Structures are given as C-alpha cells and as structure tokens.
Amino acid sequence: MEGKKLYFRLTAIAALTAALALVMVVRLYDMQIVHGLSYSEESEKRITRTVEVKASRGELVDRYGRKLVTNRIAYNVGFDMTLLPDGRENEIIARLLETADEFSVSHDTFFPLERTSAGGWRYTSSTTGQNRMARFLAAMGWTEGDEPDAEWQSVLTADELAEKLCEEYGVDPESERVREVLALRWELDLRTPRIGLNIAPYVFANDVPGEFIASVAERDLPGVEILTDTVRQYETEYAANLLGRVTPIYDTDDYDALKEKGYALDDMIGRDGAEAAFEDILRGVDGVRVEERSESGSVTNVMYSREPKPGDNVMLTIDIRLQEAAEKALASRIQSLKETGEAGGYYGSKDVGGGAVVVVDVKNFDILAAANYPTFSLSTYYEDQEKLTSDPLTPMVNRAFVGHYAPGSTFKMSTAVAALETGAIQPSTRIYDKGIYTYYAPSYTPVCEVYPGSHGNVDVIGALRVSCNYFFYEAGRLTGIENMNRFGRALGLGQPTGVELPEYTGVLAGPEEREAAGGTWYGGDTIQAAIGQSDNNFSPLQLAVYIASLANPDGVRLDAHLLKSVRSYDYQGTVSEHRSTVLARVDISEETRATVLAGMRAVTQFGGSANGTFGNYPIAVGAKTGSAQTGQGSATGIFVAFAPYEDPQIAVAVVVEHANKGSWLAVVARDVMDAYFRTDSAFHTAEAEGGLLN
C-alpha cells in the first residue's frame, strides 16, 4: 500500500516538472523566436541618462546648538532635454508659460534682449547675459573667430540678433511670447554640447507652490519635469551679516578657480558671512544617479554611481540670544538718540548714523556677538534688495568687522600701558592739568576738554576716570610714538584679529603710516595719537580684541574667531574643533595691568563718565568712554568695557556714528551684560532649548 502511494506521488511530481519545463520552453520560444525582434526594438528604445544629484548643504548652529540656518525641501520646474520632442519645443514652452501665468509663477533668464515699446529690440544691461551671449555667438559662428568677441554688440544690432534667433529656433517674430520663448530656447541651448559652456541645468522656476506642480503634471508637457532641491531656511532674524547669503555663481566671479573645485556656472555658493567663510565645510559632494527610462519617460530603473555626501555642519561661537540682545539694544539706543536729537534734547543726536556692537570672550577670544545697525533680513533679502542697496546707511555692510573709526579716548589705556612699561610715568606720577598744553606753543596749543577749567593734579587712574587729555598729551610725548605703537600692536590695534570673515585691519597712527600716505609726521601728531585721534582708525572688532587682550589674565592675544567646531552632517560626531592661536604676548607687568584696569573700573564709579549706568550695577565693570571728532557732523561715540572686574569674562565694544558722546552708549553695553550674565548663571536644559547638541 505504501509503495503505491509513493509511486503516485513521484509520478505526479514528474508530470508537474515536465509541464513547467514545457511552459518555460514555449515562453522562451515566444520571446526569442516569435517576438524576439519586437522585444529587441523595445529595449533599444529605453533611454539611459546620468543625473547629477545635489548634496544638501551643511547647517549653521550657534555655540549651544540652536539652529540658525537649515535646509528645507523645495520643488522646482526644469527641463529634460532628452524627452523634449523635436519640433514641439516652442509649443511646450508656450504652454508652460501660460500655466505659470495662471499661478503667478515667475521665471528668470539672463537673455540680454528685450522688446522696445515700438516693437523692436534692444540690448539689456545684464553683464552675465552679455558674457554668455558672446560665447554663444562664437560657438554658433555668428561672429568672427573662435573666441568670444567683447564687441559683439557692434557687430550685430539687437534687431539682427533677434531675427537670427527666431530663424534658428523657428519662432514666429510676431508672436505674443516671442521674447520669452527665445529666452528659454537660448537658455536651454547654452547647456548643450555644441555651445560647450559649463552651466548648471536650467531651472525654469524655483520653489514653486504645490498647485502649480499639480497643474504642470496634469498637462501634456513632455520634457518638463518636477525637480526636488534644498533651499536655505533661516531660523533666526538676527546675525544676518555674520551668517551671510548663498547665491548662484555668476560669470563675473573668479570662475576659473571655482571650476577647478568642481563648480558650474549657476551653482549655489556662499557669497558672504559664514556661508562664504566656511564654504568648503558646508558644501557637500554631489552624487551621480543613472536613470533608465522608457520612451514615454517613465523611470524603469535607478542606480547610483556615486551617492551624494551632505556637507558638514558648522557650530559658530556666537550665542544667538546674546546676539539678539545686542541688536535690540543697539537699535533701541540709536533710535532714541535720533528722536531726542530731532526734538532738540541734549541727550541725543539728530544726525546719528549706523553702529556696531562686538562681544568677545576674554579667555578664548570667541566672538559671542557682533551686531550691526541697520541690519537686514536674510529671509526677505531678495524682496528687499533694491531698498537695501539704496539705503544711505548701508545695512549690507558688516560695520562690526569692516567699519573703521577713530577710537578717541578709548585709546588712552594703550597709551597708559606704554607710558608705564617704558618708565615714562609711574602709577604714582601726578601731572597737573593746566588746561592749555603749551609744549609745542605757539604753533600748536591743544586744550583739555574741560578748559577753561582743570582736572588739577591727576595720576593715571584719575586721568582715565575723568579722561584728562592734558595728562595723556604729556604721557604720550614722554613715551614717544614708537613705544606707544609697540604696545598698541601687542594689544591688537592695527593688527589682523584672525577672524575668518573679511575685516578692516586698522591703522595705528605713526610716521610710517603718515609718510606712506605722502604726509609728514610732526611732534603734535604724537600727542594727538596718544588720545586716540590723528590717524588712528580701528574696527569695533579690533577694539573688543584690544580690551580682551588687556583684560586677559594670561597676558596673551589670541585669534578672534567665529568657528567653534565642525559637526558631522548627522550631528553624531565632531569632525574638528577650533584651536586658538596665540597671536602676541602682551608682555606687561602685573602692576601695569592692574593699574590700567583700575582706571577703567574708576570710570564706572563716582566721578566717572559711566557711573550713571554702572554705579549701582550688581557686577563690577571696567569701562572707558570715547568721542572721536570726524570733521563731519557730531562726533563718533565709542564705549568699551569688560566684566566682571575681578575675573574678566567678556569684553564689549560699542561704536555709533555721530552719537556725539560715548557715555551715551553705556546702556547698550549694560543690556548686553544683562543678557550674558543672566544666560550664564541660569543655563537652559537641552529640552528647553529644543536644539542643543550633545
């Protein structure tokens, strides 16, 4: 019985196997013999193309990991030239333009031709468009020679060029959309091998709304494709000048150097701020995707020959909350000074201009904040561009780093250091203020600011407290300009700070600078330099570094910097951390340092110009006010400070154009210190911040 069952089972399995084999043979015969030719033709119709996949850009975060600049997904509309049917290009482009009009979607081109009101053509002022047209004409053989002709506009009139383009692209010169269709055909043609330009694929419209995408997808527009990309998302309204912009690469850029790094024209690149300074870190490595498509355009297979690698993330040294406090304090004070001045009040200045605040960590020279007024919004930069570029207060200028201002009396600490260290004066030396300084009489007799009054007999601490010009005239003369400059350079004045962004390196007044400018240095210039006038000119950042160098207990000047560390694209690891560099040894005695800092402390106490702001402040502060004459309008106001006095942690520099008096800016530094010490004493948890990194 069991034997029969086994026999039947084996017979059934054999029959099933034979049947399956027969089906396979028939199917193979059908595929290879009966329909082999048609299948072969169908396979040849499949289109393979290589697509560059853009890597996402690294993010910018503050020192505590708060997100400042991130990325978001955006949808763009572009063209796939391999699927754009021959002979239908103009029709499809016109229909795309009609769809864009329905949804108020704009598009840009660099096409350097436009219609006149009379119906003719004229050239536009687009430099990029003109450069690209010159190369296009050379490649097409429409101008003489193989190289682009810079004078091509004198060879072809605008009407002649439009006529040739209409003929080349089969566009009706009388059609309503002739200019738009020509522009798009030209943009697409620029990217073909026959023109030979290294330009990123043309994008018709960037960051378009979903309803427009849906409408494009519903219409018969072969060759038009929906693309995904990432665009910058700004998570803060502050620090615009520090963070910077990302823009396309233009023909006017130093493109030869960028091409060597793998950039194409119209690729996005950091233009200024941290985006530019840390471009090599933030920029990822683009990938390459190989797509196989059917003749209808359907993707049938996708593989990567190189996966895209996102850029790394940059952790900056700034504290965005401190930055916010600095920007608000600066704007509030400038607006108050203007309103009071326009109303005729004493504590104001109707011609007050722009300004800056810089906060530096005394221990490691991290730049904790760098505020500018006026400033701008990165989120609405392109909408505001015309207004920003026409604003006489130049909000796009990073005054904190590239502004240049005479330091006025804030320079007197440097003079005091030089005088004490060279023995020109002692801490106990007293100089009687006669009101009029007559050493260079009769040719030059400057007066003290309280003349016809007098500060009487003052020592260096007292001279700093009351800002006695007479004392520092004499101290400067006894010290000499060479010694003054030796210590000024050690403290960072007129020297590069090391910051990664562009900066003004400053001018330390002296014979060499004057003679290099074609002038002559006189003895009277030395005493003017001693009080921060003459040719002395520094940026707010340099002034903050100067105070940090003076207050630094280790007696060193380190490189000021914005880069704290580099984090991997997924924030799981630290790629690198900033290592401070000693730029100079501030070789001064502890007695000199203590004496000068005591003078700054006296400025905030009874009789000092900052006593009204810091006299009852809960933290001991050292400070110095300054007012520098500019020869135009009110004096520039300068205020520098450090705190706490016993254990310096931060140095602050405030500069406001035409503020009249530096003492009127002390409230800005106070608001900054309020924000810093409140944050420092009650640091929030990672959960509360919602973005702190491990």
C-alpha positions in Angstrom: 0.0 0.0 0.0 2.7 2.4 1.0 4.6 1.5 -2.2 1.7 2.5 -4.4 1.3 5.9 -2.7 5.0 6.6 -3.2 4.7 5.7 -6.8 1.7 8.0 -7.4 3.5 10.9 -5.7 6.6 10.5 -7.8 4.6 10.3 -10.9 2.7 13.5 -10.1 5.9 15.4 -9.3 7.5 14.2 -12.6 4.4 15.3 -14.5 4.4 18.7 -12.9 8.1 19.2 -13.6 7.6 18.3 -17.2 4.7 20.7 -17.5 6.7 23.6 -16.0 9.6 22.8 -18.3 7.3 22.8 -21.3 5.8 26.2 -20.3 9.3 27.7 -20.0 10.4 26.3 -23.4 7.3 27.8 -25.0 7.8 31.1 -23.3 11.4 31.3 -24.3 10.5 30.4 -27.9 7.9 33.1 -27.9 10.3 35.7 -26.5 13.3 34.8 -28.6 11.8 33.5 -31.9 8.3 34.7 -32.3 8.6 38.2 -30.7 12.4 38.5 -30.4 12.7 41.3 -32.9 10.0 43.5 -31.3 11.4 43.0 -27.8 14.8 43.9 -29.1 13.5 47.0 -30.7 11.6 47.9 -27.5 14.8 47.5 -25.4 16.7 49.8 -27.7 14.0 52.5 -27.1 14.9 52.7 -23.4 16.8 55.9 -22.6 19.7 56.0 -20.1 20.8 59.3 -18.7 23.2 60.4 -16.0 21.8 62.9 -13.5 23.8 65.0 -11.0 22.3 64.8 -7.5 22.9 67.9 -5.4 24.2 67.2 -2.0 22.5 69.1 0.8 24.4 72.0 2.4 25.6 71.8 6.0 23.7 73.7 8.6 24.8 76.7 10.8 24.2 76.5 14.6 25.2 78.7 17.5 27.5 77.8 20.3 24.7 75.9 22.1 23.4 74.1 19.1 20.5 76.4 18.4 19.6 76.1 14.7 20.4 79.3 12.7 20.4 78.2 9.1 19.0 74.9 7.9 17.6 73.4 4.7 14.1 72.6 3.5 12.8 70.7 0.5 11.8 72.8 -2.4 10.2 71.9 -5.7 11.5 73.3 -9.0 10.4 73.1 -12.6 13.0 72.3 -15.2 13.6 70.6 -18.5 14.8 67.1 -19.5 16.3 67.8 -23.0 16.2 64.1 -23.8 12.4 64.0 -23.6 11.7 67.4 -25.2 10.2 66.3 -28.6 11.9 67.7 -31.7 9.6 70.2 -33.4 7.4 70.8 -30.3 9.8 72.8 -28.2 8.2 76.1 -28.8 4.7 74.8 -28.3 5.6 73.1 -25.0 7.4 76.2 -23.7 4.5 78.5 -24.6 2.1 76.2 -22.7 4.4 76.1 -19.7 4.5 79.9 -19.8 0.7 80.1 -19.9 0.5 77.7 -16.9 3.0 79.9 -15.0 0.9 82.9 -15.7 -2.2 81.2 -14.3 -0.5 80.7 -10.9 1.6 83.9 -10.9 4.8 81.9 -11.0 7.8 84.0 -12.2 10.8 82.8 -14.0 14.2 84.3 -14.7 16.7 84.2 -17.6 19.9 86.1 -18.4 18.7 86.6 -22.0 20.2 90.0 -22.9 17.5 91.2 -25.4 14.1 92.9 -24.7 11.4 94.4 -26.7 11.0 98.1 -27.1 7.7 100.0 -26.9 7.9 100.5 -30.7 8.1 96.7 -31.2 11.8 96.5 -32.0 14.6 95.0 -29.9 17.3 96.4 -27.6 20.1 95.0 -25.5 19.8 94.8 -21.7 22.5 95.8 -19.2 22.8 92.2 -17.9 26.6 91.6 -17.7 26.1 87.9 -17.2 23.7 87.7 -20.2 26.1 89.7 -22.4 29.0 87.5 -21.4 27.1 84.3 -22.2 25.7 85.7 -25.4 29.3 86.5 -26.6 30.3 82.8 -26.1 27.1 81.6 -27.7 27.7 83.7 -30.8 31.3 82.4 -31.0 30.1 78.8 -30.7 27.4 79.4 -33.4 29.9 81.1 -35.7 27.8 84.2 -35.8 30.8 86.4 -35.0 34.3 86.2 -36.4 36.9 84.0 -34.8 36.6 81.1 -32.3 36.9 83.2 -29.2 34.1 85.4 -27.8 34.1 88.9 -29.2 33.7 91.6 -26.5 32.4 94.0 -29.1 29.8 91.7 -30.5 27.0 94.3 -29.9 28.7 96.5 -32.6 28.7 93.5 -35.0 25.1 92.6 -34.6 22.3 95.0 -33.8 19.6 93.8 -31.4 17.1 93.6 -34.2 19.5 91.5 -36.3 20.3 89.1 -33.4 16.6 88.7 -32.6 15.9 87.8 -36.3 18.7 85.2 -36.4 17.5 83.6 -33.2 13.9 83.5 -34.4 15.1 81.8 -37.5 17.3 79.4 -35.6 14.6 78.3 -33.2 11.6 78.5 -35.6 9.9 81.2 -33.5 7.3 83.5 -35.1 8.8 87.0 -34.6 5.2 88.4 -34.4 4.0 86.0 -31.7 3.0 87.4 -28.4 5.5 85.5 -26.4 8.4 85.7 -28.8 10.8 87.2 -26.2 10.0 84.6 -23.6 10.2 81.6 -25.9 13.5 82.9 -27.4 14.9 83.4 -23.9 14.1 79.8 -22.8 15.3 78.2 -26.0 18.6 80.2 -25.7 19.0 79.2 -22.0 18.5 75.5 -22.9 20.8 75.8 -25.9 23.6 77.2 -23.7 23.7 73.9 -21.9 24.1 71.7 -25.0 27.4 70.2 -26.0 27.5 72.4 -29.2 27.8 75.5 -27.1 30.2 73.9 -24.6 29.5 76.0 -21.5 29.8 74.5 -18.1 26.5 75.7 -16.7 24.2 74.0 -14.2 20.9 72.7 -15.7 18.4 75.4 -16.4 15.6 75.8 -13.8 12.5 77.5 -15.1 11.0 78.2 -11.7 12.4 77.7 -8.2 10.5 76.8 -5.0 7.1 76.7 -6.7 3.7 76.1 -5.0 2.1 72.6 -5.0 -0.9 73.7 -7.0 1.4 74.8 -9.8 3.3 71.4 -9.7 -0.1 69.6 -9.9 -1.2 71.6 -12.9 2.1 71.0 -14.8 1.9 67.3 -14.1 -1.7 67.1 -15.4 -0.8 68.7 -18.7 0.8 67.1 -21.7 4.2 68.8 -21.4 6.8 66.2 -22.3 10.3 67.3 -21.4 9.1 69.4 -18.5 10.0 67.8 -15.2 9.5 68.4 -11.5 12.7 68.5 -9.5 13.4 68.5 -5.8 16.1 70.5 -4.3 17.0 72.0 -0.9 17.0 75.7 -0.1 18.2 77.7 2.9 15.8 78.1 5.7 16.6 80.9 8.2 15.6 80.0 11.7 16.6 83.4 13.1 16.0 87.1 12.1 19.4 88.0 13.7 23.1 87.9 12.8 22.4 88.4 9.0 25.8 90.0 8.4 27.5 87.1 10.2 25.6 84.3 8.7 25.7 85.6 5.1 23.9 84.6 1.9 24.0 81.8 -0.7 23.8 82.9 -4.3 24.4 81.5 -7.8 27.9 81.7 -9.3 28.0 84.4 -11.9 30.2 84.8 -15.0 31.8 87.8 -13.3 33.1 85.7 -10.4 36.6 84.3 -10.5 35.2 81.2 -12.2 38.4 79.6 -13.4 39.4 78.9 -9.7 35.9 77.7 -8.9 35.8 75.4 -11.9 38.8 73.6 -10.6 36.9 72.8 -7.5 34.0 71.3 -9.5 31.6 74.2 -9.6 29.5 75.0 -12.6 28.1 78.4 -13.5 24.8 79.0 -11.7 25.7 76.5 -8.9 25.0 77.9 -5.5 27.9 79.2 -3.3 28.3 81.0 -0.1 28.5 84.7 -1.0 29.5 86.4 2.3 29.4 85.9 6.0 29.9 82.4 7.5 28.3 80.9 4.3 31.4 82.1 2.4 34.0 81.7 5.1 33.1 78.0 5.7 32.1 77.2 2.1 34.5 74.2 1.9 32.9 72.7 5.1 29.3 73.4 4.3 29.4 72.3 0.7 28.7 68.6 0.2 29.9 66.3 -2.5 27.3 65.9 -5.3 26.2 62.4 -6.3 25.6 60.8 -9.7 22.4 58.9 -10.4 22.0 56.7 -13.5 18.3 56.6 -14.7 16.9 54.2 -17.2 13.7 55.5 -18.8 11.2 54.1 -21.3 10.4 56.1 -24.5 7.4 57.6 -22.7 9.6 59.0 -20.0 8.8 56.6 -17.2 11.7 55.7 -15.0 12.2 52.0 -15.1 15.5 51.6 -13.2 17.6 53.8 -11.0 21.1 53.3 -9.6 23.8 55.5 -8.0 27.3 55.5 -9.4 28.1 57.9 -6.6 26.0 58.6 -3.5 25.7 62.3 -2.6 27.5 63.3 0.6 25.9 66.1 2.6 28.1 69.0 3.8 29.2 69.1 7.5 27.6 71.4 10.0 29.3 74.5 11.4 28.9 75.4 15.1 29.6 79.1 15.5 30.9 80.8 18.6 28.0 83.2 18.7 25.2 82.9 21.3 22.1 83.8 19.2 20.3 85.1 22.3 23.1 87.4 23.2 23.2 88.4 19.5 19.5 89.3 19.7 20.0 91.3 22.8 22.9 93.2 21.3 21.0 94.0 18.1 17.9 95.2 20.0 19.9 97.3 22.5 21.9 98.9 19.7 18.8 99.7 17.5 16.9 101.0 20.5 19.7 103.3 21.6 20.3 104.7 18.1 16.6 105.4 17.6 16.4 107.0 21.0 19.4 109.3 20.3 17.8 110.3 16.9 14.4 111.0 18.3 15.8 113.0 21.2 18.2 114.9 18.9 15.4 115.8 16.5 13.3 117.0 19.3 16.1 119.4 20.4 17.0 117.4 23.6 20.6 117.5 24.9 20.9 113.7 25.3 20.5 113.0 21.6 21.9 113.5 18.1 19.7 114.2 15.1 22.5 113.1 12.7 23.2 109.8 14.4 24.2 107.1 11.9 24.9 103.4 11.9 26.7 101.4 14.6 28.0 98.1 15.8 28.5 96.1 19.0 31.0 93.3 19.4 31.3 90.9 22.4 34.4 88.8 22.8 35.2 86.0 25.3 38.2 87.3 27.3 39.5 83.7 28.0 39.5 82.3 24.4 38.6 85.2 22.1 35.4 83.5 20.9 33.2 86.1 19.2 30.0 85.8 21.2 28.0 88.5 19.3 28.6 91.0 16.6 25.6 93.3 16.0 25.1 95.9 13.3 22.7 98.7 12.8 21.0 99.0 10.5 20.7 95.3 9.5 18.5 93.2 7.2 16.6 90.0 7.0 18.1 87.0 5.2 14.6 85.6 4.7 13.4 88.6 2.6 16.7 89.7 1.2 15.7 89.4 -2.5 12.4 91.2 -2.0 14.2 94.0 -0.1 17.3 94.1 -2.3 16.5 97.4 -4.1 15.7 99.1 -0.8 18.8 97.7 0.9 21.2 98.8 -1.8 19.8 102.3 -1.9 19.8 102.9 1.8 22.4 105.5 2.7 23.2 103.8 6.0 24.3 100.7 4.0 22.7 97.9 6.0 24.6 95.3 4.0 28.0 96.5 5.4 29.3 94.5 8.3 30.3 97.5 10.4 31.3 95.2 13.3 34.3 93.9 11.3 34.9 96.3 8.4 33.8 99.6 9.8 36.7 101.9 10.7 36.6 104.5 13.4 38.9 106.7 15.3 38.9 105.3 18.9 39.0 108.6 20.7 39.7 108.3 24.5 39.2 104.5 24.5 42.8 104.5 23.2 44.1 106.0 26.4 44.6 102.6 28.1 47.1 101.7 25.4 48.9 105.0 25.9 48.9 104.3 29.7 50.3 100.8 29.2 53.2 102.1 27.0 54.0 105.0 29.4 54.0 102.8 32.5 56.0 100.0 30.9 58.7 102.3 29.5 59.0 104.2 32.7 57.8 107.5 31.2 55.4 107.6 34.2 54.9 105.6 37.4 51.5 104.6 38.8 52.0 107.4 41.4 53.0 110.1 38.9 50.8 113.1 39.0 50.6 115.6 36.2 48.9 119.0 36.7 46.3 119.8 34.1 46.9 123.4 33.1 44.0 123.4 30.6 46.1 124.5 27.7 49.0 122.2 26.6 51.9 124.6 25.7 54.8 122.3 25.0 54.5 123.0 21.2 53.5 126.6 21.6 52.9 128.8 19.8 52.4 126.6 16.7 50.2 124.1 18.5 48.4 124.5 21.8 45.6 121.9 22.2 43.3 122.3 25.2 41.9 119.8 27.7 38.2 119.1 27.3 37.2 120.9 30.5 39.1 124.1 29.5 38.9 126.8 30.9 38.5 124.5 33.8 41.1 122.0 35.0 41.3 118.4 36.3 44.0 119.6 38.7 46.7 117.1 39.8 45.8 113.6 38.5 47.6 110.2 38.4 47.0 107.7 35.7 43.9 106.1 37.4 42.4 109.5 37.9 43.3 110.6 34.4 41.4 107.5 33.0 38.5 108.2 35.3 38.0 111.8 34.1 39.5 111.2 30.6 42.0 114.0 31.0 43.5 114.9 27.7 46.2 117.0 29.2 47.6 114.1 31.2 47.8 111.9 28.1 49.3 114.6 25.9 52.2 114.7 28.3 52.4 110.9 28.9 52.4 110.4 25.1 55.1 112.9 24.5 57.3 111.4 27.2 56.7 107.9 25.9 57.2 108.6 22.1 55.3 107.3 19.2 57.5 104.2 18.6 56.9 102.9 22.1 53.2 103.7 22.0 52.9 101.7 18.8 54.9 98.8 20.1 52.4 98.2 22.9 49.4 99.1 20.8 50.4 96.4 18.3 50.8 93.8 21.1 47.2 94.7 22.2 46.0 94.1 18.7 45.5 97.7 17.4 46.2 98.0 13.7 46.7 94.2 13.5 44.6 91.4 11.9 42.4 89.8 14.6 42.3 86.4 12.9 38.6 86.4 12.3 37.5 84.2 9.3 35.4 86.9 7.7 36.7 90.0 5.9 37.9 92.6 8.3 39.4 96.1 8.4 42.9 95.6 9.9 43.1 99.2 11.1 45.7 101.9 11.2 47.9 102.6 14.1 49.0 106.3 13.7 52.7 106.9 13.3 55.4 108.3 11.0 55.5 105.2 8.7 51.8 105.3 8.0 51.8 109.1 7.5 54.8 109.0 5.2 53.4 106.1 3.2 50.3 108.3 2.6 52.6 111.1 1.4 52.4 113.3 4.5 54.8 114.4 7.3 54.7 113.4 10.9 55.1 116.2 13.5 55.5 116.2 17.2 52.0 117.4 17.7 50.7 114.3 15.9 52.2 112.2 18.7 50.1 113.8 21.4 47.0 113.6 19.3 47.7 109.9 18.7 48.0 109.5 22.5 44.4 110.5 22.9 43.1 108.3 20.1 43.0 110.9 17.3 45.5 111.6 14.5 45.4 108.7 12.0 44.3 106.0 14.5 41.5 104.0 12.9 40.1 100.6 14.1 37.1 98.4 13.7 34.7 97.6 16.5 36.0 94.0 16.5 39.6 95.3 16.9 38.5 97.5 19.8 36.9 94.5 21.5 40.0 92.4 20.9 42.1 95.2 22.4 40.1 95.2 25.6 40.1 91.4 25.8 43.9 91.4 25.4 44.3 94.0 28.1 41.9 92.1 30.5 43.2 88.6 29.6 44.8 87.2 32.8 47.3 85.1 30.8 48.8 88.1 29.1 48.1 86.8 25.6 46.2 88.0 22.5 44.5 85.0 20.8 42.9 84.9 17.4 39.4 86.1 17.4 37.2 83.6 15.6 33.6 82.5 14.7 34.3 78.8 14.2 33.8 76.8 17.3 33.6 73.3 15.8 32.6 71.3 12.8 30.0 68.6 13.4 29.2 65.7 11.0 26.2 66.1 8.8 24.1 64.0 11.1 25.4 65.6 14.3 26.7 62.3 15.5 30.3 63.2 15.7 32.7 66.1 15.9 34.9 66.5 12.8 37.2 69.2 14.2 37.3 71.9 16.8 38.9 75.3 16.7 42.3 75.5 18.4 43.2 79.0 19.4 46.4 80.5 18.2 48.5 82.9 20.3 49.0 86.0 18.0 51.0 88.0 20.5 52.3 88.0 24.1 51.1 91.1 25.9 54.3 91.5 27.9 53.3 93.9 30.6 53.8 93.7 34.3 51.0 92.8 36.6 51.3 96.2 38.3 50.8 97.9 35.0 47.8 95.8 34.1 46.2 96.2 37.5 46.7 100.0 37.4 45.2 100.4 33.9 42.2 98.1 34.7 41.7 100.0 38.0 41.5 103.2 35.9 38.8 101.6 33.8 37.0 100.5 37.0 37.1 104.1 38.2 35.2 105.2 35.0 32.1 103.3 36.3 32.4 104.7 39.8 31.8 108.1 41.4 33.1 110.9 39.1 33.5 108.6 36.1 31.6 109.1 32.9 29.9 105.7 33.1 28.9 105.9 36.7 25.3 106.8 35.9 24.9 103.5 34.1 27.1 101.2 36.1 27.4 102.8 39.5 24.9 100.5 41.1 25.3 97.6 38.7 25.4 94.3 40.6 28.5 93.2 38.7 31.8 95.2 38.9 32.6 96.6 35.4 35.7 98.3 33.9 35.0 100.7 31.1 36.1 103.7 29.0 34.1 106.2 27.0 35.3 108.0 23.9 34.2 110.6 21.5 36.1 111.0 18.2 35.8 114.0 16.0 35.2 113.2 12.4 35.2 116.7 10.8 31.6 116.0 9.6 28.7 116.2 11.9 28.6 115.0 15.5 31.5 113.0 17.0 31.6 109.2 16.8 30.7 107.7 20.1 32.7 104.8 21.4 32.2 102.7 24.6 34.4 99.8 25.6 34.1 97.6 28.7 34.9 94.3 30.4 33.3 92.3 33.2 33.5 91.1 35.9 36.3 93.3 37.1 37.7 90.7 39.4 37.6 87.9 36.9 37.1 89.2 33.4 34.9 87.0 31.1 33.7 89.3 28.3 34.9 92.4 26.5 32.4 94.7 24.8 32.9 97.4 22.2 30.1 99.7 21.1 30.6 102.2 18.3 27.9 104.6 16.9 28.5 107.1 14.1 27.7 110.7 15.1 26.4 109.6 18.5 28.2 112.7 20.0 29.2 111.1 23.3 30.5 107.6 24.1 29.0 107.8 27.6 25.5 107.8 26.0 26.3 104.2 24.7 27.0 102.7 28.1 23.3 101.5 28.2 24.0 99.3 25.2 26.8 97.5 27.0 24.7 97.2 30.1 21.9 95.5 28.2 24.4 93.1 26.6 25.8 92.3 30.0 22.3 91.7 31.4 21.7 89.1 28.7 25.1 87.5 29.0 25.2 87.1 32.8 21.6 86.1 33.1 22.1 83.4 30.5 25.4 82.3 32.0 24.0 81.9 35.5 20.8 80.1 34.5 21.7 78.0 31.5 18.8 76.2 30.0 18.5 72.4 29.6 18.6 70.8 26.2 14.9 70.1 26.4 14.1 73.7 27.0 16.3 74.8 24.1 14.9 72.3 21.7 18.1 72.2 19.8 21.2 71.8 21.9 23.8 69.3 20.8 25.4 66.6 22.8 
